[in-house]
Amino acid sequence: MDKLQFSGLPESIRFVILGSFNPGEPDMQSLSESHADELRQLYSTPKYQRFSQVRNFYDRPPNRFWGVMDRIHSPILYEKNGHGFKNPDGLKHFKGGDRLAVLDRQLDFCRTQGIFISDIVTAVSTTDFRGIYNNFSDTLVSKYSKEFNTDYLLDVLGANKTARLLLNVRESSSTPMINQHLARLRAAASGRCKEMPSTSGAAGRLYKDLVPEWKDALSLPAQFS
């Protein structure tokens, strides 16, 4: 799955929004034949085919992140139509919409608002495809973590010394590897780091609860209380 790519360090960043891991395509050459067969079976499932079309962070159907951003971006529209309204010209992709057009709107929104979105894990090493691709479990991601984005994110925070670090990922006793790297980033962003309510569909939070907290975080002064 495509991710945003940057050359050098982005500047004029106001917010660094951090998740855990956005699964991309496996290295087929490293797989045994039996594991390659298992992966091909997974490719044929409707869920994988639907999720593999995602072009950006947090844009799988159950995730509410871009829906939250759209409600913050266009509050009058949702005041008029309610939180359940599906905005065809908004920041979240819906079935039948133009994914690339939505991606362009998301990119423009991030550039305008100074939002930098990334994950802390950049690669995992596992043959447990169904665990990773079916449920995107942070427990498994932490267990199989191979490469981290921490050093680069520390550089981004260092180059943008007032940027606020908003964590859309949780520390847990079941994610020790992720916890270690989150601790480094928390320390680097001391006084400007905030743990946000998860926008994951699995978290089950409603827009009426998510929107106020994210709106508040995106408008707070540089130092969090």
Summary of the structure (lengths in Angstrom):
residues: 225
radius of gyration: 17.8
end to end distance: 37.0
largest distance: 54.8
contacts: 619
relative contact order: 0.18
helix: 45%
strand: 11%
